[in-house]
Structures are given as structure tokens and as C-alpha cells.
Amino acid sequence: MDKVVRGLKSSTKSLNQCCRLEEKVAIVTASSQGIGFAVAQRLAQEGAKVIICSRKEANVNSAVDKLKTKGYEVSGITCHVGVDEDRKKLLNEAISKYGGLDILVLNAAVNPSIGPVLECSEAVWDKIFEINVKSTFLMMKESLPLLKKSKSPSIIIMSSIAGYQPFDMLGVYSISKTTLLSLCKITAQELARDGIRVNCIAPGVIKTKFSNFLHNSEAASEMIIATIPMQRFGIPEEIGSVAAFLASSDASYITGETIVAGGGIKSRL
Ligand SMILES: NC(=O)c1ccc[n+]([C@@H]2O[C@H](COP(=O)([O-])OP(=O)(O)OC[C@H]3O[C@@H](n4cnc5c(N)ncnc54)[C@H](OP(=O)(O)O)[C@@H]3O)[C@@H](O)[C@H]2O)c1
């Protein structure tokens, strides 16, 4: 682990004092590992009560145990974001465990195959759009009755740098992430009058299981790092901190925006 990353990891450990999110209730989808886990951890560190969820019970239990050991207020439930009944259970969990919902982080995404866009099968296209886009839309829609009761509601959608600069072999995934930028813009307009802020995060290449194929060999790592001005991969904690900012009152006048955390990879003007 390089020195910068070691420093970042230890500085996030000393943030327990920070309490921007006290009294808030958060749901983070796909949060048993990777970026979702780091987001859940950071929101909890800042005082939020956080519901962890993903498809596999063992993963959810393990994530909840890790965070409870640190003294955070978290609870867990399984939820496949593409399953109507699971999303309903998840929202009910927020009501029954913590009495409402203030922060919704929509982090789940899949990328079942790699290759040129026009070689993608219809089934893969449908899967990517079902999970990455449709489930995000449905979760937002279904959470509105709860968010409208919150004093400072916030929705955060996990897009990607690939939403701005499509990745060659991740074409359909990139298109789905561009769609989320648009979903964010339009819903931010629609929900502003209800005081609900909607923002996106566009991570660059973050070291997780999802991006494993980009860093699982020295040759792949070198090739990717050569395209990143900061000359390193990001770590999930560097996305957790962006999410905590967007969820907090520090971002109270920000809606419809996307924060790129990509180590300087070109995204937009
Ligand atoms: N890593 C990167 O470089 C990068 C860059 C830009 C954007 N992103 C975005 O960041 C988000 C998280 O990626 P990651 O890198 O953290 O992935 P990851 O480390 O592979 O973690 C994926 C998580 O998603 C859960 N999951 C998968 N399918 C799910 C579903 N249908 N419903 C609910 N949970 C599900 C998994 O748990 P279970 O197996 O238990 O379901 C796991 O907790 C994604 O939206 C991704 O597009 C990642």
C-alpha cells in the first residue's frame, strides 16, 4: 500500500468526533463490501444510523459485525435491488428500526460482461439497465413518501467516471452510468420543491472486487495507472467521504450535481 493511501486510511479512522449526520437515518444499497461499505462506514462514523444491505445474508452479517465492532449504529437486511419485495422490505426496515429515512445512497450496479457495445447480447443489456438504472429509479420513487417526511432529505446516486468518458470495453455499463447523470439532473429539478437534494458521485478507478480486472495483474495496473494523473487507484474511503459531504448540511445548496472523484482523469469542463 503506498504512503498516500496509508495516510488516508489512518486519517479516516480518527473521524469519530465528526457528527454532521447525527439523528439521520441512511440506507446504502449494495453496502456489504467495496464502495458501498466504505460509504456506510463513513455515514455511521459521522453519526448516522445506517442500514446495510446486499443480496447475500453472509455478506450483510459480516459487514454489520465489522461496523458494530467499531461501535456504530447499523443494522442489516438482505436486498436484491432488482426484486420488488426486497426493496419494500428494505424501506420497511428503515421505518421499523429507525422510524424514517433521511439519506438514500443508490450504489448497486452490475457489469456482467466486457466487450464492444454492439456485440452485447440483449440479455446483458437488459440486466445492466435493470439493475443499474431501473432499480435506481424504482428505489428513488418508492422512497419518496419517507424522504418527504425528513427535515433534510438527500439522495446520492453512484454513477462513474465512465458516465462521462465511456470505457472502451465497458460500453453498455458506461451508457447506464451516463443515464444516471441524467436521472440525477431531472429528478433534482422535480424534487427541489420538496427540499429533496439529488446528487451523483462519479468515482474513477477504485480498488474493489468490481474493478479487479483493472488491477489484478501488474501489467493491467501499470496500463491503467498511466491514464490517471494522480498515478494511483482510488480507495473506497475516498468515495465514502464525498458521500458524507453530499449527505450533510455542508452541501445544503447543492442539488443536481455530480462530484467526480477520479484522481484527475478527464471528465468534463
Ligand atoms: N470500483 C470502481 O472502480 C468503480 C468506479 C466507478 C463506479 N463504481 C460504482 O460503485 C458501485 C459499487 O462498486 P464496487 O466497486 O464497490 O463493487 P464491489 O466491491 O464489487 O461491491 C459490490 C456490492 O454490491 C452488492 N451487490 C451486487 N449486486 C447486487 C444487487 N443486485 N442488489 C444488491 N446488492 C448487490 C454486493 O454484495 P452481494 O454479493 O452480497 O449482493 C457487494 O456488496 C457500483 O455502482 C459501481 O458501478 C465503481
The ligand as an SDF file (V2000), in Angstrom:
LIG
                    3D

 48 52  0  0  0  0  0  0  0  0999 V2000
  -14.7400    0.1600   -8.2670 N   0  0  0  0  0  0  0  0  0  0  0  0
  -14.6790    1.1000   -9.1830 C   0  0  0  0  0  0  0  0  0  0  0  0
  -13.6100    1.3690   -9.7920 O   0  0  0  0  0  0  0  0  0  0  0  0
  -15.9080    1.9070   -9.5290 C   0  0  0  0  0  0  0  0  0  0  0  0
  -15.7410    3.0410  -10.3360 C   0  0  0  0  0  0  0  0  0  0  0  0
  -16.8580    3.8090  -10.6380 C   0  0  0  0  0  0  0  0  0  0  0  0
  -18.0980    3.4730  -10.1380 C   0  0  0  0  0  0  0  0  0  0  0  0
  -18.2210    2.3510   -9.3650 N   0  0  0  0  0  0  0  0  0  0  0  0
  -19.5660    2.0460   -8.8830 C   0  0  0  0  0  0  0  0  0  0  0  0
  -19.5410    1.8660   -7.4660 O   0  0  0  0  0  0  0  0  0  0  0  0
  -20.5820    0.9680   -7.0790 C   0  0  0  0  0  0  0  0  0  0  0  0
  -20.0260   -0.1120   -6.1740 C   0  0  0  0  0  0  0  0  0  0  0  0
  -18.9840   -0.7940   -6.8400 O   0  0  0  0  0  0  0  0  0  0  0  0
  -17.8200   -1.5250   -6.0310 P   0  0  0  0  0  0  0  0  0  0  0  0
  -16.5910   -1.3480   -6.8320 O   0  0  0  0  0  0  0  0  0  0  0  0
  -17.8410   -1.1180   -4.6120 O   0  0  0  0  0  0  0  0  0  0  0  0
  -18.2880   -3.0580   -6.1430 O   0  0  0  0  0  0  0  0  0  0  0  0
  -17.9190   -4.3230   -5.2240 P   0  0  0  0  0  0  0  0  0  0  0  0
  -16.7630   -4.0680   -4.3610 O   0  0  0  0  0  0  0  0  0  0  0  0
  -17.8470   -5.4820   -6.1780 O   0  0  0  0  0  0  0  0  0  0  0  0
  -19.2070   -4.4950   -4.2940 O   0  0  0  0  0  0  0  0  0  0  0  0
  -20.4230   -4.7890   -4.8750 C   0  0  0  0  0  0  0  0  0  0  0  0
  -21.5010   -4.8490   -3.7950 C   0  0  0  0  0  0  0  0  0  0  0  0
  -22.7500   -4.9110   -4.4530 O   0  0  0  0  0  0  0  0  0  0  0  0
  -23.5390   -5.9460   -3.8780 C   0  0  0  0  0  0  0  0  0  0  0  0
  -24.4840   -6.3140   -4.9470 N   0  0  0  0  0  0  0  0  0  0  0  0
  -24.2120   -6.8060   -6.1670 C   0  0  0  0  0  0  0  0  0  0  0  0
  -25.3340   -6.9530   -6.8840 N   0  0  0  0  0  0  0  0  0  0  0  0
  -26.3600   -6.5030   -6.1100 C   0  0  0  0  0  0  0  0  0  0  0  0
  -27.7620   -6.3950   -6.2880 C   0  0  0  0  0  0  0  0  0  0  0  0
  -28.3690   -6.7870   -7.4110 N   0  0  0  0  0  0  0  0  0  0  0  0
  -28.5100   -5.8990   -5.2670 N   0  0  0  0  0  0  0  0  0  0  0  0
  -27.9170   -5.5140   -4.1180 C   0  0  0  0  0  0  0  0  0  0  0  0
  -26.5940   -5.5900   -3.8830 N   0  0  0  0  0  0  0  0  0  0  0  0
  -25.8240   -6.0960   -4.8700 C   0  0  0  0  0  0  0  0  0  0  0  0
  -22.5170   -6.9800   -3.4440 C   0  0  0  0  0  0  0  0  0  0  0  0
  -22.9330   -7.8280   -2.3760 O   0  0  0  0  0  0  0  0  0  0  0  0
  -23.7530   -9.2060   -2.6260 P   0  0  0  0  0  0  0  0  0  0  0  0
  -22.8990  -10.0620   -3.4920 O   0  0  0  0  0  0  0  0  0  0  0  0
  -23.9840   -9.7550   -1.2470 O   0  0  0  0  0  0  0  0  0  0  0  0
  -25.0330   -8.7900   -3.2900 O   0  0  0  0  0  0  0  0  0  0  0  0
  -21.4210   -6.0540   -2.8980 C   0  0  0  0  0  0  0  0  0  0  0  0
  -21.7130   -5.6450   -1.5790 O   0  0  0  0  0  0  0  0  0  0  0  0
  -21.2130    0.4710   -8.3900 C   0  0  0  0  0  0  0  0  0  0  0  0
  -22.3220    1.2670   -8.6840 O   0  0  0  0  0  0  0  0  0  0  0  0
  -20.1320    0.7410   -9.4170 C   0  0  0  0  0  0  0  0  0  0  0  0
  -20.6630    0.9020  -10.7130 O   0  0  0  0  0  0  0  0  0  0  0  0
  -17.1640    1.5640   -9.0530 C   0  0  0  0  0  0  0  0  0  0  0  0
  1  2  1  0
  2  3  2  0
  2  4  1  0
  4  5  1  0
  4 48  2  0
  5  6  2  0
  6  7  1  0
  7  8  2  0
  8  9  1  0
  8 48  1  0
  9 10  1  0
  9 46  1  0
 10 11  1  0
 11 12  1  0
 11 44  1  0
 12 13  1  0
 13 14  1  0
 14 15  2  0
 14 16  1  0
 14 17  1  0
 17 18  1  0
 18 19  2  0
 18 20  1  0
 18 21  1  0
 21 22  1  0
 22 23  1  0
 23 24  1  0
 23 42  1  0
 24 25  1  0
 25 26  1  0
 25 36  1  0
 26 27  1  0
 26 35  1  0
 27 28  2  0
 28 29  1  0
 29 30  1  0
 29 35  2  0
 30 31  1  0
 30 32  2  0
 32 33  1  0
 33 34  2  0
 34 35  1  0
 36 37  1  0
 36 42  1  0
 37 38  1  0
 38 39  2  0
 38 40  1  0
 38 41  1  0
 42 43  1  0
 44 45  1  0
 44 46  1  0
 46 47  1  0
M  CHG  2   8   1  16  -1
M  END
$$$$
